[in-house]
Amino acid sequence: MTFSREEFVGAMRRFPGAANIITTGTGDSRAGFTATACISLTADPPQVGVAVNRTVSSYPQLVENGYFCINTLASDQLELASRFSGPIKGAQRFLEGKWTELKTGAPVLEGAVVNLDCKVTNRLELSTHTLFVGEVVAARQAIDAKQLLYVDGDWASLLPATGRDVAGVMDGIHTVTSAVERASRLSDDPLANLEAFVKEWTKIYTTTEAVTQKYMSAKLYVSPIDLQALNAAGREFDDRLTALLAQGVEAGCLEAADPRLTAYAISGLVGWIHRWYRPDGRLSPEEIGQYLAVLVRKMVSCSDKTETSGSRTGVI
């Protein structure tokens, strides 16, 4: 049996990597992108490798300039990791962060765990990517900084959680678990109860934005005992939300072939708030809750699906 691309991608998602910003160029010609495919090659001479997809917007500058800097990100530089992998391109990406240079002239990020300033000595074309071999000509380290990692399609951190961190997250889980329990008893209409819960859940997430940003944007390491307790609390919440959905399915007003999988989908929808919500943003928590409640209704309401598609295909 042939080992498929999907199997390989799935396996590599489990392979943790340091989050880096690869930079090149000067002034208005600066370019950079977020990457995890960086490796140490040899110590004598000091060489590293960076695998770059040839469709990356910074690829032409990297080839032309012949130098680059690997800036390994610290756990508090998550927003830069997202900025350098998002829609903003070119020198505009450098409007955030503090940038200097070492020897080649490539942009060097202040506060990074390590900066490796390199001149390109070789390029190897490998299918869709090019492996840039760089000789390290200068380096700098931030001894106290903790690395930002990327694994399972999300950011993680080597930063250990404090007792206060764990307590804050646990309190948040208990709060939303209580909210779903209250919502299940609001009325005899499971759909209305689910919408009410989504709105309250959104309010909880936005009012505890500082906690959710810290824990969920870059997951903290916790002790095995704390991790076991957090996972148990999370499973209890999943069970309560699944039960609320199953109640609606049994009553005939919600459509979900797999209530637990649907609960996970709703959790992902609301839980993603931590990625983009800001207290000074253009939408209030109430408005966000209303929008999300409408999306959830469209996901699970039998009447909405009949009106919009006339069928039940594609329902989770």
N, C-alpha and C positions, 0 to 999 in steps of 0.2 A: 504493500500500500504506500502510495506517495505521501510524503509529509507535506501538508498543505501550507499555503501562505497564512491562512487564518489560524492554524495551529501554532505556527511560529510566532505570529503577532501576539496571540494569547499568552504564550509562554513568556515572551519578552516583557509583557506588561507586568509580570511578577518579578522581573529582574530590576532591583532598585538601582538608581543611578543618581549621581550628584547633579544638581541643576546648575548649569553654567550659561553665561552670556559670552558668546564669541564676538569679538569686535575687530574692526579694521578701519583704516582711513583716518583722515583728519578734517577738522572744520566741517563745512557743509557736505563733505563727501563721506562722513562717517556712516558706517553701517554695522549692524549687529543682529544677532538672533539668539534665542534660547536653545540649548542643546544638552543632551545627556551623553551622546556618543563620543566621549573623550577618554583616551587611554594613555597610560605611560608606556613608552616603547623601550628606550634604553637610557642608562645612566651615564654612559661614556661613549659618545657625547650625550648630553641630556636632551632627549627627544620625546615628543608627545605626538599623538595622532588625534585628529578630529574628522569624523565621518560626516559629510555634508551632502544633503540631497541637492541635486543640481537645479531643482526648481525653486530653491530658497532665494528670496529677493536679494540677499546680500552676496550670493555666489559670485556674480561677475566682479564685484569689487575685491573679493577675497583672492580671486585668481589674478587680477591685475596688480594688486598691491604687493602680494608676495609676503605679507606679514599679518599676524593676528595676535590677539591676547585672549587667553582663557581666563574668565573671571568667574570663579566658583562662588556661588551665592550663599549668603548667610540666611539663617532661618527668618530674619526680619526683613528680607528683601523679596518677599513673595510677589509684591505688586510689580516689581521690575521684571520678574520672570514672566508674568502674564503680559506685561507691556511689550516685551521683546518677542513674544510669540503671537501677538494679536494683529489687528488690522493696521495699526500705525506703522509706517515704514520709514526707512532712511534716517536722516539726522534728527527727525522729529522724536524718535525714540529716546534720544539722549537729553531731552528736556527735563526728565526726571533722573534723580541720582546725582552724585558728585563724581566728576570724571577728571582724571589727570592723565599722565603718560609716564612711561619708563624710558625705554631705549629706542624701540622701533617707531614710536609715534602713535601706535594703536591706542584707542581709549582704554584707560585703566580705571576700574570702578573702586571708589573708596569704600571701605567697610566690608569688602568681599573676604571670604575665608582665605583665598589665595589668588594671586594674579600671576599668570605665566605669560610673559611677553616673548613672542616667538617669530623667527623668520622661517618662511617655507623653504624646505630643502628638497621636497619630493611630492609628487601627486600621483596617486594610484586610482584609476577609474574602476569601480566595482559596481556593475549593474547600474542602478539608479543614483548611486552616490559616488563621491570622490573622497578618498582618504587623503587629507592634507597632513603631511609629516612636517612638524615644526621643530627646529632646534631652539631650545629655551635660552634666550640671551639675557634675561633679567627676570627676577621673581620677587614677590612680596607676600608676606603672610600676616593675617590678623589672628594672633594666637588664641584669643578668647572667643572668637566667633564660632557659632555652631552651624553645621552644614544644613542646607535645604536640599531635600531629596525629592525624587519623583518615582512613584511606584503605584501600580494598579490604577493608572490613569489619574492620579491625584498627588498633591504635594504632601510631604511628610517632613518631620524634623528630628534632629538628634537632640533636641532640647528636652531635658527631663521635666515632667510636670511636677509642680509643687502640690502640697496638700490642699492649698486654696484652689488651684486649678481643678483638681479632681472634684472637690466639693462643689465648685461652681457648675461644672458640667453635670454632675449627678443631680444637683438641684434643678437644672434645666430639664433633664429627662423626666424627673418626678413631676415637674410642673405641667409638662405637656401630656404626661400619662393621666394626671388628674383631670386635665382639660378634656381629653377624649372620653373619659368616664362620665363627666358631667354632661357632655354633649349627647351621649347615648341615651340620656334620660330626659332630654329637653321636651320632646314631643313624640307623637306616634308616626312622624314623617322622617324616616332614616335619611333621606336626601337633604332635607332641611337641617337635620342634626349634623350631617357631615359638612355641609357648607358653613354652619356656625362654628364648628370645630376648626376648619381651615382658617377662618378669619381670626379666631382667638390664637391659634398656633402662630400665625403670621405676626400678630401683636407681640406674643412672647418672644419670638426670634428677634424682632426689631428692637425691642426694649432691652434685650440682653446681648445686643450686637457686639459689645466688647469681648464677651466670653466666647461667643460662637466664632468670631473672627479669629481669635487666638487659637482655639482648639481645633476647629473644623477646617480652617484654611491651611494650617500646617500641623497635622496631628502630632500631639506630644507623646513622648514615651512615658508610660506609667508602669508601676510595679505589677507583677503577675496577679497579686491579690486585688489591686485596684482595677486592673483590666477585667478580671473576672466579675467584679461587682458592677462595673459599667456595662459590660456585655449583658449581664442578667437583667439590669434595669432596661436596657435597650430592647431586649426580647419581650419584656413585659409590655412595653409600649407597643411593639409590633403586634402582639397578641390582642391588645385592646382595640387597635385600629382595624385589624383584620376582623374582629368580632363585630364591630360597627358596620363594616361593609357586608359581612355575611348576613347580618340582620336585614339589611336593605335588599339583598339578593333574594332572601327567603320571602320577604314581603312583596316581591315582584316589581319594586320601583327602582332598583339598581341592577346594572348588568356588569358582571365580572366573573368570567369563567374561573379565575383563580383569585379569590379575595386577598390572599396573602401577597401574591405578586403585585396586585393592584395597590395594596397598602405600601409596598416598597416604592412603587412608581410615584405615589402621592408624596411619600416622605422625601423622595429625591426632588420633586418639584418645589416643595416648600423649603426643604433644607438647603437648596441652592441660593437662598436669599443671602447667606453669609458672603457669597462671592461678590455681590454687587451693591448691596444696600449700604447707604450712607445716611446718617441722620439729617444732613443738609441737602439731600437729594430732592428731585422735583416731585416725587410721589410720597404721600404720607403713608404710614403703616396701614391706615384704614383703607386707602385706595389700593394699595398692594394686595391686602387681604381680599378685597372685593374682586379684583382681577383674577387672583388665584382660585377663589371660590367658583367663579364662572368656568375656568379651565377644568377644574375637578368635576363640575357638573357635566360638562361636555364629555368627559372621560367615562363617566359611569351611569349617567341618566338614561334610562330606557327611552323616554319620550324625546329627548334631544337627538339620540341616534336615529330614531325613526323619522324625525322631521328632516334631518340633514342628509342621511344616506339611504334610508329605507331598508337597511340591512344591519346585521350584527357581525359582519366580518371585521377582523382585525382587533377585536376587543381582547384586552388582557385577561 
